[in-house]
C-alpha cells in the first residue's frame, strides 16, 4: 500500500465532503463502501488518510464482503494495518449479524419479497462455513411466526427432510414458508439437488395448503431467488 500523488489528489476530493457530514446530510444510503468503511476505521495509518486506507483495503481483499470476513492472519500480511484494525472490522461484522438476527428486526412485519428478510438471511448464512438449511414460518398475512435453522450439513451439501419441515409448520400453525440455504463456496447458483428438494418440499406443503413463497440460495455477495426465477 503506497502513498503517492494520485492518492493525495483522491484525499483532497474526499475531504470536500467528509463521509460523516455526507451521512448526516443525505443519509447512510448515500455513502459508498469506502466512505462507510472510513467512518468505522476512524483514522488512517502511517501517513495514509483514512479514506485512502479504506479504498486500499477493499481493493486488497477484492470486495467489502471478503474484507469483512477475512481471518486474523490476512491482516498480518498488510503493511501498516495490524490487529487493531482487524478487531474493529470483526466487531462491525458481528454487530451487523447480531442486529439482523434479533427477532425485533422482522417481528410483525410483512416479509414476502422483503429486503429486510433478504438482508437477515444473508447476514445469518453468508459467512457460515458449512451448508445450513433455514426455514422462516409465516402466518396468512405473511408475518413471521418462527425461524429455524433446521438442517446442517458439510461444506458442499446438506440433507433436508420435507416431513420435518411440514411438522414444524403445523406446530406453529404456519400458512406459508420461506426456505433458504447457503453455499459456502460463495457461488449461489442452485444445484440439481437444490431444485429437486424444493419441488419435494412444495409438494409436501401443498397437501396441507401451506404455500412456499421462495427458496433463497445465499452466496458471497450474491443470491438466487427461486421465486424471482419463476421456479416456484
Helices and strands as residue ranges (DSSP letters): H 5-14, G 15-17, H 19-26, G 28-30, H 33-41, H 50-61, H 64-68, H 72-76, H 83-100, H 103-106, H 115-125, E 132-138, E 144-152, H 162-171, E 176-182, H 192-206, E 211-218, E 223-225, H 226-229
